[in-house]
Amino acid sequence: MRADTYQPRWGAGSPGMKGARSLATLWPAAEKVWWRAAMERPGPSASPLSAKTASFQDAVRTLNTLQTNAGYLEQVKRQRGDPQTQLEAMKLYLARSGLQVEDLDQLNIIHVTGTKGKGSTCAFTERVLRSYGLKTGFFSSPHLVQVRERIRINGQPISPELFTKHFWHLYHRLEETKDSSSCVSMPAYFRFLTLMAFHIFLQEKVDLAVVEVGIGGAYDCTNIIRKPVVCGVSSLGIDHTSLLGDTVEEIAWQKGGIFKRGVPAFTVLQPDGPLAVLRDRAQQISCPLYLCPPLEALEEGGPPLTLGLDGEHQRFNAALALQLARCWLQQKGHQGLGELKVSRPSVLRQMPLAPVFQPTPHMRHGLRDTEWLGRTQVLRRGPLTWYLDGAHTTSSVQACVRWFHQALLRGHRPGRGPEVRILLFNSTGDRDSAALLKLLQPCQFDYAVFCPNLTEVSSAGNADQQNFMVTLDQVLLRCLAHQQYWSHLAEAQASPDLWSPPSPEPGEPTSSLLASHPPRTHSTSSLVFSCISHALQWISQGRDPVFQPPSPPQGLLAHPVAGSGAGVLREAAAIHVLVTGSLHLVGGVLKLLEPALSQ
């Protein structure tokens, strides 16, 4: 069956509907005709580009043809038996671009890997060092709204003009130096951007570069870095199993591939198995590896640290960032690094413990001022509150659920009227979507909404959102599978454990949040939309003061569940929307809710 014959399906049981019943129907013919027509015309965001913008958009469109992450993964999987081949190929691309690996030593790199939290750790580290007046470079992935977010100078994405200039310079250089005997003249998407980041950081003369590993470590193209100043490993878990391995120990071996002889490295507390793998990896090459003490140890004797990123799990990332920043400053001869609290090193789990010190004012300000969009981010808009977190592994979704729970408890309670909880979800790649959705079920959502990572039905006017490596059929079938998983979960009772408050102290009032959603068998309606914009239009019902798109397309409310749900949403005193499962989904939502990010 063609994708354009699939229409959104729902399972019923929404607020205002008595009982629970199962619906598996296709949208009516009028909606089907509209959907086909929409596929043939530009989306609302498509508009004529100015000459200044066109060259940047042309650069992004050309970049997109070099393969996206999905294609790169397939290529690496075929060659995973010989990681050295991958690194040698990257070194060859670097040489063709006009650089040698020795040139990268000038960048004073902090190299960071991990399964979850590596981006947040990098963001904390970069902001702390920038607080010392240093000029910083920061290379990260993926981007949320615009690809130039991946390459930052002093915390800001490079300008469209700088991106365009360096893109075409590198592109033409690689074209001119290609081997006539080879059919591959260009590196893949991520490799190209990595090369571009190195060139930009060198030309901009940054004092240091924080470089986030793309996938893994040993095989990653950033691992041509031969002399970083310091390395870090954030929390480990299961992700990219088809490439990195099926166990946390196998994944730890890959992550430890960034360790270098004599270069200090730090990691947070891990389970015993992967921690032992990291320790052995480090010992084999004489890399001094240290275990970070918890943030509480650094707070003793001083005021508590304030973090710019919300969520209890961010404390692990901040603890690692402080060690990376302090080590970098120490290696580079900076003074005033904070008074040591422990005079002699201690050992935990056969690994030396990193120093416990008093964070300096610069460190405190850096942690407080850190921003990292799409991670434990809250946007409050009238009756709507958007909770954005790009969690996409089981451990990170668990952390996301805990954060969402705490955020709801801390949030403002409306005087009266119903509250509605909505899940907006998508998941891509080889991730276990069913496992992720099961972790989200205890949140007792009133509606679960699924859509592809497409901002509009047509991405013709938005090169940053284009992905040539998946078809519309594939992404829609994936959403329908998510809906089916959710329907199966809804047949069983949602566990109330996570949402049950601890026994109150004598005289303490019980939580009003939990009173409004008492533990019970909770029935959730599920909806599938063809793009993020349509999903947001249905969720917001025109009540978000910033997101005010044109009138909804004909047929958007044609199904009874969508129609009755729209009435519930228009009357709700508060609407809480958790967006999770994919950073690309979060990026598409941010593009629509925060138009300034596209400027």
RODO-2510 file (C-alpha; in nm, 4 decimals, decimal comma):
residues 599
     n   res          X          Y          Z
     1     m     0,0000     0,0000     0,0000
     2     r     0,1303     0,3461    -0,0868
     3     a     0,2007     0,5908     0,1956
     4     d    -0,0514     0,8399     0,0638
     5     t    -0,3316     0,5902     0,1208
     6     y    -0,2486     0,5671     0,4906
     7     q    -0,4432     0,8034     0,7060
     8     p    -0,4211     0,8712     1,0779
     9     r    -0,5780     0,6067     1,3024
    10     w    -0,6770     0,6391     1,6633
    11     g    -0,7502     0,4297     1,9677
    12     a    -1,0231     0,5940     2,1741
    13     g    -1,0763     0,6673     2,5377
    14     s    -1,0176     1,0424     2,5591
    15     p    -1,1426     1,2717     2,8340
    16     g    -1,5072     1,3440     2,7796
    17     m    -1,5664     1,0055     2,6140
    18     k    -1,7314     0,7355     2,8208
    19     g    -1,5511     0,4044     2,8376
    20     a    -1,2715     0,2826     2,6185
    21     r    -1,3061     0,1413     2,2723
    22     s    -1,0698     0,0608     1,9893
    23     l    -1,0788     0,2491     1,6610
    24     a    -0,8762     0,1486     1,3561
    25     t    -1,0259     0,3469     1,0730
    26     l    -0,8856     0,5495     0,7882
    27     w    -0,9488     0,9171     0,7411
    28     p    -1,2405     1,0013     0,5128
    29     a    -1,1931     1,0654     0,1442
    30     a    -1,1985     1,4454     0,1821
    31     e    -0,8970     1,4341     0,4098
    32     k    -0,7231     1,1879     0,1758
    33     v    -0,7645     1,4292    -0,1156
    34     w    -0,6353     1,7195     0,0944
    35     w    -0,3321     1,5180     0,2074
    36     r    -0,2365     1,4282    -0,1497
    37     a    -0,2754     1,7917    -0,2540
    38     a    -0,0589     1,9057     0,0337
    39     m     0,2154     1,6715    -0,0775
    40     e     0,2194     1,8436    -0,4167
    41     r     0,2520     2,2019    -0,2949
    42     p     0,5086     2,3817    -0,0795
    43     g     0,4371     2,3953     0,2914
    44     p     0,3339     2,7227     0,4588
    45     s     0,6957     2,7967     0,5494
    46     a     0,8113     2,7875     0,1880
    47     s     0,8741     3,1374     0,0553
    48     p     1,1010     3,2953    -0,2032
    49     l     1,4558     3,3175    -0,0689
    50     s     1,6561     3,6352    -0,0865
    51     a     1,9813     3,6258    -0,2799
    52     k     2,1740     3,6458     0,0474
    53     t     1,9876     3,3504     0,1965
    54     a     1,9828     3,1462    -0,1216
    55     s     2,3554     3,0743    -0,1211
    56     f     2,3336     2,9434     0,2364
    57     q     2,0316     2,7296     0,1480
    58     d     2,2125     2,6023    -0,1615
    59     a     2,5082     2,5061     0,0559
    60     v     2,2812     2,3165     0,2954
    61     r     2,1021     2,1383     0,0112
    62     t     2,4343     2,0339    -0,1381
    63     l     2,5530     1,9160     0,2026
    64     n     2,2387     1,7043     0,2337
    65     t     2,3320     1,5089    -0,0780
    66     l     2,6494     1,3819     0,0917
    67     q     2,4473     1,1338     0,3014
    68     t     2,2703     1,1828     0,6250
    69     n     2,3414     0,9981     0,9450
    70     a     2,1330     0,6957     0,8423
    71     g     2,3380     0,6376     0,5299
    72     y     2,6630     0,6936     0,7153
    73     l     2,5643     0,4306     0,9708
    74     e     2,4971     0,1749     0,6991
    75     q     2,8346     0,2480     0,5410
    76     v     3,0219     0,2140     0,8703
    77     k     2,8358    -0,1054     0,9614
    78     r     2,9631    -0,2667     0,6421
    79     q     3,3211    -0,1712     0,7298
    80     r     3,3107    -0,2064     1,1091
    81     g     3,5607    -0,4938     1,1045
    82     d     3,8497    -0,2552     1,0368
    83     p     3,8161     0,0703     1,2338
    84     q     4,1630     0,1778     1,1265
    85     t     4,0339     0,1953     0,7685
    86     q     3,7766     0,4500     0,8820
    87     l     4,0336     0,6687     1,0538
    88     e     4,2816     0,6457     0,7655
    89     a     4,0086     0,7517     0,5226
    90     m     3,9288     1,0518     0,7428
    91     k     4,2968     1,1468     0,7603
    92     l     4,3102     1,1330     0,3807
    93     y     4,0096     1,3652     0,3552
    94     l     4,1779     1,5984     0,6055
    95     a     4,4955     1,6039     0,3945
    96     r     4,2969     1,6691     0,0771
    97     s     4,1309     1,9608     0,2542
    98     g     4,4720     2,1160     0,3210
    99     l     4,5335     2,0101     0,6828
   100     q     4,7378     1,7440     0,8617
   101     v     4,6446     1,5757     1,1890
   102     e     4,9296     1,7666     1,3557
   103     d     4,7491     2,0933     1,2769
   104     l     4,4635     1,9884     1,5043
   105     d     4,6967     1,9972     1,8059
   106     q     4,6718     2,3772     1,7921
   107     l     4,3035     2,3586     1,8844
   108     n     4,3626     2,2495     2,2475
   109     i     4,0745     2,0054     2,2187
   110     i     3,8470     1,8651     2,4882
   111     h     3,7137     1,5390     2,3409
   112     v     3,3898     1,4017     2,4918
   113     t     3,1961     1,0811     2,4295
   114     g     2,9200     0,8876     2,6081
   115     t     2,5716     0,7517     2,5464
   116     k     2,3652     1,0118     2,7266
   117     g     2,4570     1,3559     2,8482
   118     k     2,7647     1,4078     2,6326
   119     g     2,6104     1,7108     2,4603
   120     s     2,5027     1,8643     2,7905
   121     t     2,8483     1,7936     2,9371
   122     c     3,0076     1,9721     2,6408
   123     a     2,7692     2,2664     2,6804
   124     f     2,8551     2,3010     3,0510
   125     t     3,2286     2,2700     2,9784
   126     e     3,2254     2,5265     2,6972
   127     r     3,0276     2,7781     2,9040
   128     v     3,2529     2,7409     3,2093
   129     l     3,5685     2,8022     3,0046
   130     r     3,4076     3,0930     2,8219
   131     s     3,3453     3,2464     3,1659
   132     y     3,7246     3,2737     3,1961
   133     g     3,7339     3,5012     2,8905
   134     l     3,8575     3,2297     2,6546
   135     k     3,7502     3,2145     2,2903
   136     t     3,5743     2,8815     2,2474
   137     g     3,4852     2,6552     1,9587
   138     f     3,2163     2,3896     2,0044
   139     f     3,1325     2,1086     1,7595
   140     s     2,8192     1,9048     1,8386
   141     s     2,5488     1,6971     1,6750
   142     p     2,2746     1,6737     1,5735
   143     h     2,1358     2,0184     1,5059
   144     l     1,7839     2,1098     1,6139
   145     v     1,6744     2,3806     1,3708
   146     q     1,9676     2,4890     1,1525
   147     v     2,2774     2,2904     1,0615
   148     r     2,5077     2,5793     1,1501
   149     e     2,4204     2,5151     1,5178
   150     r     2,6694     2,2271     1,5024
   151     i     2,9653     2,4658     1,4766
   152     r     2,9729     2,7399     1,7402
   153     i     3,2134     3,0197     1,8259
   154     n     3,1801     3,1595     2,1782
   155     g     2,8548     2,9690     2,2232
   156     q     2,6846     3,1114     1,9136
   157     p     2,6158     2,9206     1,5906
   158     i     2,8340     3,0466     1,3089
   159     s     2,6618     3,2939     1,0780
   160     p     2,5008     3,1837     0,7486
   161     e     2,7694     3,3854     0,5687
   162     l     3,0573     3,2122     0,7499
   163     f     2,8968     2,8715     0,6984
   164     t     2,8466     2,9367     0,3267
   165     k     3,1999     3,0666     0,2778
   166     h     3,3676     2,7701     0,4459
   167     f     3,1328     2,5127     0,2976
   168     w     3,2050     2,6058    -0,0633
   169     h     3,5775     2,6524     0,0024
   170     l     3,6009     2,2998     0,1455
   171     y     3,3679     2,1498    -0,1136
   172     h     3,5641     2,2862    -0,4087
   173     r     3,8953     2,1924    -0,2476
   174     l     3,7823     1,8306    -0,2125
   175     e     3,6518     1,8279    -0,5698
   176     e     3,9853     1,9522    -0,6996
   177     t     4,1878     1,6917    -0,5073
   178     k     3,9797     1,3815    -0,5741
   179     d     4,1515     1,0695    -0,7013
   180     s     4,0485     0,9880    -1,0567
   181     s     4,0539     0,6172    -0,9697
   182     s     3,8031     0,6635    -0,6877
   183     c     3,4319     0,7119    -0,7377
   184     v     3,3973     0,8757    -0,3941
   185     s     3,5165     1,2347    -0,4045
   186     m     3,3305     1,3663    -0,1016
   187     p     3,3185     1,2534     0,2599
   188     a     2,9816     1,1681     0,4097
   189     y     2,7658     1,4334     0,5773
   190     f     2,9055     1,4104     0,9314
   191     r     3,2653     1,3746     0,8149
   192     f     3,2306     1,6827     0,5960
   193     l     3,0980     1,8893     0,8874
   194     t     3,3773     1,7612     1,1125
   195     l     3,6380     1,8745     0,8580
   196     m     3,4597     2,2062     0,8224
   197     a     3,4576     2,2601     1,2001
   198     f     3,8346     2,2001     1,2207
   199     h     3,8997     2,4525     0,9422
   200     i     3,6735     2,7155     1,0994
   201     f     3,8184     2,6749     1,4492
   202     l     4,1727     2,7122     1,3141
   203     q     4,0911     3,0166     1,1030
   204     e     3,8959     3,1799     1,3865
   205     k     4,1939     3,1174     1,6185
   206     v     3,9921     2,9771     1,9084
   207     d     4,1698     2,9212     2,2397
   208     l     4,0126     2,5779     2,2680
   209     a     3,7635     2,3500     2,0944
   210     v     3,5103     2,1272     2,2695
   211     v     3,4467     1,8355     2,0326
   212     e     3,1561     1,5983     2,0873
   213     v     3,1946     1,2499     1,9395
   214     g     2,9304     1,1654     1,6806
   215     i     2,8768     0,7917     1,7379
   216     g     3,0857     0,5611     1,9548
   217     g     3,4466     0,6701     1,9804
   218     a     3,6976     0,4265     1,8317
   219     y     3,5336     0,4356     1,4866
   220     d     3,4204     0,7983     1,5005
   221     c     3,5725     1,0372     1,2507
   222     t     3,6517     1,2898     1,5271
   223     n     3,8997     1,0332     1,6610
   224     i     4,1695     1,1508     1,4210
   225     i     4,2429     1,3971     1,7029
   226     r     4,5803     1,2691     1,8279
   227     k     4,6617     1,5042     2,1170
   228     p     4,3554     1,6370     2,2996
   229     v     4,4218     1,8223     2,6235
   230     v     4,1670     1,6117     2,8138
   231     c     3,8970     1,3519     2,7378
   232     g     3,5616     1,2789     2,9023
   233     v     3,3123     0,9912     2,9045
   234     s     2,9566     1,0691     3,0157
   235     s     2,6987     0,8101     3,1279
   236     l     2,6944     0,4902     2,9239
   237     g     2,3920     0,2928     2,8069
   238     i     2,2476     0,1034     2,5127
   239     d     2,2246     0,2903     2,1803
   240     h     2,3297     0,2318     1,8169
   241     t     2,3546    -0,1403     1,8907
   242     s     2,3879    -0,2374     1,5241
   243     l     2,7115    -0,0399     1,5150
   244     l     2,8541    -0,0382     1,8669
   245     g     2,7483    -0,3742     2,0120
   246     d     2,4626    -0,5254     2,2081
   247     t     2,5993    -0,4885     2,5621
   248     v     2,7070    -0,1908     2,7679
   249     e     3,0517    -0,3492     2,7995
   250     e     3,0923    -0,3623     2,4200
   251     i     2,9743    -0,0027     2,3953
   252     a     3,2188     0,1000     2,6721
   253     w     3,5031    -0,0509     2,4683
   254     q     3,4027     0,1677     2,1731
   255     k     3,3746     0,4811     2,3884
   256     g     3,7148     0,4174     2,5462
   257     g     3,8640     0,4323     2,1990
   258     i     3,9102     0,8086     2,2370
   259     f     4,1637     0,7625     2,5208
   260     k     4,5187     0,8706     2,4311
   261     r     4,8526     0,7863     2,5924
   262     g     4,9367     1,0334     2,8687
   263     v     4,6192     1,2411     2,8148
   264     p     4,4070     1,2665     3,1324
   265     a     4,0507     1,1362     3,1042
   266     f     3,7495     1,1539     3,3346
   267     t     3,4271     0,9572     3,3618
   268     v     3,1206     0,9571     3,5847
   269     l     3,0186     0,6592     3,7955
   270     q     2,9151     0,3715     3,5691
   271     p     2,7927     0,0160     3,6352
   272     d     3,0774    -0,2159     3,7348
   273     g     3,1038    -0,3954     3,3990
   274     p     3,1479    -0,0968     3,1666
   275     l     3,3566     0,0877     3,4266
   276     a     3,6008    -0,2039     3,4327
   277     v     3,6183    -0,1968     3,0523
   278     l     3,7010     0,1749     3,0553
   279     r     3,9637     0,1192     3,3244
   280     d     4,1280    -0,1620     3,1259
   281     r     4,1189     0,0405     2,8033
   282     a     4,2927     0,3291     2,9768
   283     q     4,5559     0,1094     3,1427
   284     q     4,6458    -0,0614     2,8135
   285     i     4,7645     0,2686     2,6642
   286     s     4,8832     0,4417     2,9836
   287     c     4,5958     0,6909     2,9892
   288     p     4,5366     0,8342     3,3388
   289     l     4,1619     0,7826     3,3951
   290     y     3,9816     0,9380     3,6934
   291     l     3,6372     0,8881     3,8388
   292     c     3,4425     1,2095     3,9056
   293     p     3,3179     1,2579     4,2604
   294     p     2,9507     1,3583     4,2817
   295     l     2,8613     1,7239     4,2597
   296     e     2,7616     1,7174     4,6282
   297     a     3,1271     1,6658     4,7212
   298     l     3,2218     1,9884     4,5406
   299     e     2,9369     2,1776     4,7083
   300     e     3,0445     2,0912     5,0639
   301     g     3,1502     2,3962     5,2576
   302     g     3,0016     2,6389     5,0060
   303     p     2,6685     2,7460     4,8586
   304     p     2,4895     2,4935     4,6348
   305     l     2,5638     2,5098     4,2641
   306     t     2,2918     2,6399     4,0334
   307     l     2,2665     2,4683     3,6958
   308     g     2,1274     2,6273     3,3821
   309     l     1,9960     2,2863     3,2715
   310     d     1,7097     2,1293     3,4667
   311     g     1,6855     1,7690     3,5814
   312     e     1,8635     1,5684     3,8496
   313     h     2,0644     1,3782     3,5855
   314     q     2,2311     1,7040     3,4779
   315     r     2,4275     1,7004     3,8037
   316     f     2,6341     1,4074     3,6706
   317     n     2,7055     1,6037     3,3521
   318     a     2,7978     1,9168     3,5497
   319     a     3,0345     1,7192     3,7747
   320     l     3,2150     1,5811     3,4688
   321     a     3,2235     1,9258     3,3036
   322     l     3,3868     2,0847     3,6094
   323     q     3,6646     1,8238     3,6081
   324     l     3,7225     1,8664     3,2337
   325     a     3,7330     2,2463     3,2611
   326     r     3,9601     2,2468     3,5663
   327     c     4,1978     1,9938     3,4099
   328     w     4,2152     2,1967     3,0874
   329     l     4,2920     2,5149     3,2810
   330     q     4,5544     2,3357     3,4881
   331     q     4,7205     2,1835     3,1810
   332     k     4,7379     2,5277     3,0226
   333     g     4,8950     2,6922     3,3272
   334     h     4,5989     2,8966     3,4500
   335     q     4,5965     3,0063     3,8130
   336     g     4,3144     3,0277     4,0659
   337     l     4,1551     2,6892     3,9934
   338     g     3,9732     2,6441     4,3201
   339     e     4,1086     2,5216     4,6520
   340     l     4,1577     2,1455     4,6733
   341     k     3,9460     1,9866     4,9476
   342     v     4,1242     1,6499     4,9429
   343     s     4,5021     1,6653     4,9808
   344     r     4,5779     1,3089     4,8708
   345     p     4,4076     1,1132     4,5937
   346     s     4,1613     0,8440     4,6958
   347     v     4,0702     0,5306     4,5031
   348     l     3,7209     0,3998     4,4297
   349     r     3,6561     0,0736     4,2421
   350     q     4,0266     0,0414     4,1576
   351     m     4,0212     0,3806     3,9878
   352     p     4,1671     0,7054     4,1252
   353     l     3,9124     0,9641     4,2267
   354     a     3,9329     1,3048     4,0587
   355     p     4,0176     1,5973     4,2870
   356     v     3,7534     1,7474     4,5101
   357     f     3,7818     2,1251     4,4948
   358     q     3,5930     2,4439     4,5649
   359     p     3,4419     2,5676     4,2330
   360     t     3,5565     2,9189     4,1448
   361     p     3,3138     3,2058     4,0779
   362     h     3,3829     3,1660     3,7051
   363     m     3,2867     2,7991     3,7270
   364     r     2,9705     2,8778     3,9209
   365     h     2,8650     3,1445     3,6718
   366     g     2,9374     2,9141     3,3788
   367     l     2,7220     2,6325     3,5153
   368     r     2,4417     2,8745     3,5983
   369     d     2,4426     3,0392     3,2543
   370     t     2,4599     2,7210     3,0448
   371     e     2,1911     2,6876     2,7791
   372     w     2,1327     2,3773     2,5699
   373     l     1,8080     2,3815     2,3761
   374     g     1,5900     2,0742     2,3521
   375     r     1,7206     1,9145     2,6693
   376     t     1,4937     1,9415     2,9755
   377     q     1,3603     2,2664     2,8270
   378     v     1,0295     2,4224     2,9316
   379     l     0,8304     2,6765     2,7288
   380     r     0,5265     2,8310     2,8986
   381     r     0,2732     2,9808     2,6582
   382     g    -0,0615     3,0816     2,8059
   383     p    -0,2468     2,7635     2,9058
   384     l     0,0110     2,5490     2,7243
   385     t     0,3365     2,4297     2,8764
   386     w     0,5764     2,2515     2,6402
   387     y     0,8303     2,0141     2,7965
   388     l     1,1049     1,9422     2,5416
   389     d     1,3628     1,6691     2,5898
   390     g     1,5343     1,4788     2,3099
   391     a     1,5773     1,1614     2,5178
   392     h     1,6061     0,8599     2,2868
   393     t     1,7541     0,5743     2,4935
   394     t     1,5936     0,3781     2,7738
   395     s     1,8102     0,5372     3,0423
   396     s     1,7631     0,8905     2,9093
   397     v     1,3847     0,8429     2,8787
   398     q     1,3793     0,7243     3,2405
   399     a     1,5586     1,0458     3,3371
   400     c     1,3165     1,2441     3,1209
   401     v     1,0149     1,0915     3,2966
   402     r     1,1597     1,1793     3,6364
   403     w     1,2257     1,5363     3,5211
   404     f     0,8741     1,5699     3,3736
   405     h     0,7263     1,4433     3,6982
   406     q     0,9220     1,6944     3,9068
   407     a     0,8477     1,9784     3,6637
   408     l     0,4746     1,9086     3,6931
   409     l     0,4979     1,9076     4,0723
   410     r     0,6781     2,2446     4,0703
   411     g     0,4564     2,4031     3,8079
   412     h     0,1852     2,6619     3,8596
   413     r    -0,1556     2,5114     3,9281
   414     p    -0,4559     2,6731     3,7594
   415     g    -0,7359     2,7816     3,9867
   416     r    -0,9930     2,5478     3,8403
   417     g    -1,0771     2,3609     3,5280
   418     p    -0,9491     2,0400     3,3723
   419     e    -0,5847     1,9739     3,2906
   420     v    -0,4737     1,7677     2,9941
   421     r    -0,1461     1,5790     2,9493
   422     i    -0,0235     1,5047     2,5979
   423     l     0,2688     1,2995     2,4715
   424     l     0,4195     1,3969     2,1343
   425     f     0,6570     1,1178     2,0342
   426     n     0,8695     0,9816     1,7538
   427     s     1,1686     0,7483     1,7450
   428     t     1,4042     0,6618     1,4615
   429     g     1,6873     0,4272     1,3689
   430     d     1,7386     0,0957     1,5442
   431     r     1,6009     0,2125     1,8787
   432     d     1,3488    -0,0005     2,0678
   433     s     1,0438     0,2246     2,0429
   434     a     0,8223    -0,0172     2,2331
   435     a     1,0589    -0,0082     2,5317
   436     l     1,0692     0,3724     2,5269
   437     l     0,6906     0,4007     2,5116
   438     k     0,6502     0,1564     2,7993
   439     l     0,8678     0,3825     3,0154
   440     l     0,6438     0,6796     2,9277
   441     q     0,3160     0,5053     3,0056
   442     p     0,3097     0,5793     3,3820
   443     c     0,2893     0,9525     3,3036
   444     q    -0,0865     0,8983     3,2486
   445     f    -0,1224     1,0974     2,9298
   446     d    -0,4699     1,1825     2,8074
   447     y    -0,3520     1,1791     2,4461
   448     a    -0,0514     1,0249     2,2714
   449     v     0,0314     1,1949     1,9420
   450     f     0,2718     1,0470     1,6861
   451     c     0,4187     1,2147     1,3780
   452     p     0,7309     1,1961     1,1606
   453     n     1,0223     1,4355     1,2108
   454     l     0,8893     1,6537     0,9282
   455     t     0,8079     2,0126     1,0175
   456     e     0,5705     2,0444     0,7243
   457     v     0,4214     1,7914     0,4856
   458     s     0,6588     1,9359     0,2260
   459     s     1,0129     2,0362     0,3272
   460     a     1,0848     2,1990    -0,0089
   461     g     1,1453     2,5418     0,1431
   462     n     1,3531     2,4216     0,4371
   463     a     1,6820     2,2548     0,3532
   464     d     1,7827     2,2168     0,7195
   465     q     1,4942     1,9729     0,7739
   466     q     1,5529     1,7574     0,4650
   467     n     1,6541     1,3937     0,4972
   468     f     1,7100     1,2047     0,1739
   469     m     1,7837     0,8717     0,3408
   470     v     1,4299     0,7806     0,4465
   471     t     1,1079     0,7700     0,2464
   472     l     0,7691     0,9024     0,3447
   473     d     0,6398     0,5447     0,3446
   474     q     0,9000     0,4446     0,6025
   475     v     0,8403     0,7303     0,8460
   476     l     0,4613     0,6981     0,8353
   477     l     0,4731     0,3223     0,8849
   478     r     0,7023     0,3826     1,1818
   479     c     0,4470     0,6217     1,3362
   480     l     0,1686     0,3708     1,2858
   481     a     0,3842     0,1088     1,4588
   482     h     0,4320     0,3474     1,7524
   483     q     0,0573     0,3914     1,7737
   484     q     0,0102     0,0164     1,7740
   485     y     0,2668    -0,0263     2,0540
   486     w     0,0866     0,2376     2,2569
   487     s    -0,2515     0,0717     2,2038
   488     h    -0,1128    -0,2588     2,3314
   489     l     0,0235    -0,0852     2,6402
   490     a    -0,3097     0,0869     2,7010
   491     e    -0,4771    -0,2497     2,7364
   492     a    -0,2892    -0,3074     3,0606
   493     q    -0,3143    -0,0900     3,3674
   494     a    -0,0653     0,1960     3,3864
   495     s     0,1656     0,1545     3,6832
   496     p     0,1001     0,4283     3,9408
   497     d     0,4271     0,3710     4,1315
   498     l     0,6281     0,6556     3,9787
   499     w     0,3445     0,9007     4,0289
   500     s     0,2567     0,8007     4,3839
   501     p     0,3911     1,0566     4,6313
   502     p     0,5887     0,9518     4,9390
   503     s     0,3875     0,9308     5,2592
   504     p     0,3427     1,2912     5,3768
   505     e     0,4750     1,4056     5,7098
   506     p     0,2088     1,4656     5,9765
   507     g     0,0237     1,7840     5,8933
   508     e     0,1594     1,8052     5,5380
   509     p    -0,0962     1,8516     5,2584
   510     t    -0,1012     1,5926     4,9823
   511     s     0,0111     1,6927     4,6329
   512     s    -0,2598     1,8636     4,4306
   513     l    -0,1007     1,7249     4,1131
   514     l    -0,1489     1,3679     4,2229
   515     a    -0,4950     1,4455     4,3472
   516     s    -0,5909     1,5624     3,9978
   517     h    -0,4506     1,2405     3,8433
   518     p    -0,5097     0,9673     4,1031
   519     p    -0,3639     0,6238     4,0325
   520     r    -0,6118     0,4418     3,8126
   521     t    -0,6506     0,2560     3,4912
   522     h    -0,5922     0,5449     3,2517
   523     s    -0,7280     0,5354     2,8990
   524     t    -0,5334     0,7280     2,6373
   525     s    -0,6385     0,8327     2,2908
   526     s    -0,3698     0,8057     2,0252
   527     l    -0,3440     1,0068     1,7057
   528     v    -0,1111     1,0038     1,4072
   529     f    -0,0437     1,3182     1,2035
   530     s     0,1515     1,3504     0,8805
   531     c     0,3823     1,6273     1,0090
   532     i     0,4786     1,8223     1,3203
   533     s     0,2895     2,1349     1,2156
   534     h    -0,0434     1,9527     1,1966
   535     a     0,0213     1,7846     1,5316
   536     l     0,0938     2,1210     1,6959
   537     q    -0,2121     2,2795     1,5374
   538     w    -0,4329     2,0108     1,6874
   539     i    -0,2643     2,0250     2,0275
   540     s    -0,2589     2,4035     2,0627
   541     q    -0,6029     2,4805     1,9148
   542     g    -0,4864     2,8364     1,8493
   543     r    -0,4129     2,8947     2,2198
   544     d    -0,0345     2,9297     2,1894
   545     p     0,0278     3,3055     2,1506
   546     v     0,3437     3,2498     1,9400
   547     f     0,2478     2,9514     1,7257
   548     q    -0,0301     3,0962     1,5120
   549     p    -0,0279     2,9119     1,1772
   550     p    -0,2840     2,9607     0,9023
   551     s    -0,6228     2,7980     0,9484
   552     p    -0,5921     2,4206     0,9921
   553     p    -0,6156     2,2108     0,6772
   554     q    -0,9519     2,0738     0,5773
   555     g    -1,0109     1,7363     0,7393
   556     l    -0,7764     1,7856     1,0358
   557     l    -1,0682     1,7360     1,2770
   558     a    -1,2685     1,4994     1,0581
   559     h    -1,2269     1,1990     1,2848
   560     p    -1,4568     1,1872     1,5895
   561     v    -1,1692     1,1480     1,8373
   562     a    -0,9839     1,4465     1,6887
   563     g    -1,3040     1,6501     1,6956
   564     s    -1,4013     1,5652     2,0529
   565     g    -1,0410     1,6071     2,1664
   566     a    -1,0271     1,9531     2,0126
   567     g    -1,3201     2,0530     2,2289
   568     v    -1,1457     1,9218     2,5401
   569     l    -0,8278     2,1121     2,4538
   570     r    -1,0138     2,4385     2,3912
   571     e    -1,1750     2,4173     2,7356
   572     a    -0,8739     2,2928     2,9347
   573     a    -0,7349     2,5184     3,2064
   574     a    -0,3844     2,3808     3,1456
   575     i    -0,2273     2,1652     2,8743
   576     h     0,1029     1,9906     2,9504
   577     v     0,2823     1,8591     2,6409
   578     l     0,5895     1,6339     2,6678
   579     v     0,7868     1,6162     2,3420
   580     t     1,0444     1,3363     2,3466
   581     g     1,1892     1,0297     2,1745
   582     s     1,3986     1,2112     1,9142
   583     l     1,6157     1,5225     1,9069
   584     h     1,5057     1,5735     1,5469
   585     l     1,1410     1,5820     1,6586
   586     v     1,2275     1,8318     1,9318
   587     g     1,4115     2,0423     1,6748
   588     g     1,1110     2,0504     1,4438
   589     v     0,8865     2,1548     1,7318
   590     l     1,1288     2,4298     1,8343
   591     k     1,1429     2,5575     1,4769
   592     l     0,7675     2,6196     1,4898
   593     l     0,7385     2,7380     1,8510
   594     e     1,0496     2,9623     1,8416
   595     p     1,0624     3,1248     1,4953
   596     a     1,3641     3,3364     1,5962
   597     l     1,5797     3,0214     1,5877
   598     s     1,5337     3,0082     1,2103
   599     q     1,6597     3,3613     1,1556
***
